[in-house]
């Protein structure tokens, strides 16, 4: 048998790993780091998705289920989310001219307390 069935808990865990590897870095950097570029965001999403899907595929096929390999493949968000963060930052630093216009103004408005906004 090529693929072994996984329980519901393992399947849900792996689905959350994909979300953690893609949307978490995008949301955190998109809200708090004004130098995030579109190219950096897309590169990080691609790396996070690819790494998580490779780990999920390996888990479904029961590849490397023992030792450190099993730990890393069983919890892919532990390494794929930081890798997505690093990729987003690195690619954004290499492509600084692609930052969307008015990013600083939008982030300032987003982070300014309402009591300080003009009425």
Helices and strands as residue ranges (DSSP letters): H 8-19, I 20-24, H 25-32, H 38-60, H 67-74, H 77-94, G 96-98, H 103-111, G 114-116
